[in-house]
Amino acid sequence: MRALAVFMAAIEQAQAMDRQSVRDRAAWQLDTDRIMDSITTAVNKETASV
């Protein structure tokens, strides 16, 4: 039941977005600098624990 509520909330949120909001969110999600920073951080954590 909880999963359905989360799914429905996501649908409502998506329906409320306008084109600019979609562009902004996509640009943030596909930001290569942010992605590379995340990967670098994860690799550094992994190598530090070895």
C-alpha positions in Angstrom: 0.0 0.0 0.0 2.9 2.4 0.8 4.4 1.8 -2.6 1.2 2.7 -4.3 1.0 5.9 -2.3 4.6 6.8 -3.3 3.8 6.0 -6.9 0.7 8.1 -7.0 2.5 11.1 -5.4 5.2 10.8 -8.1 2.6 10.8 -10.8 0.9 13.9 -9.3 4.3 15.7 -9.0 5.1 14.9 -12.6 1.8 16.1 -13.8 2.3 19.4 -12.0 5.6 20.2 -13.8 5.7 22.6 -16.7 8.2 22.4 -19.6 10.8 24.6 -17.9 10.6 22.5 -14.7 11.2 19.4 -16.7 14.2 21.0 -18.5 15.7 22.2 -15.2 15.3 18.8 -13.6 16.7 16.9 -16.5 19.7 19.3 -16.7 20.3 18.7 -13.0 20.0 14.9 -13.3 22.3 14.8 -16.3 24.9 17.2 -15.0 28.1 15.5 -15.9 30.2 17.4 -13.3 27.8 16.3 -10.5 27.8 12.7 -11.8 31.6 12.6 -11.9 31.9 14.1 -8.4 29.6 11.3 -7.1 31.6 8.6 -8.9 34.9 10.0 -7.6 33.6 10.2 -4.1 32.4 6.7 -4.2 35.7 5.4 -5.6 37.7 7.3 -3.0 35.6 5.9 -0.2 36.0 2.4 -1.6 39.8 2.7 -2.0 40.2 4.2 1.4 38.6 1.2 3.0 40.8 -1.3 1.2 
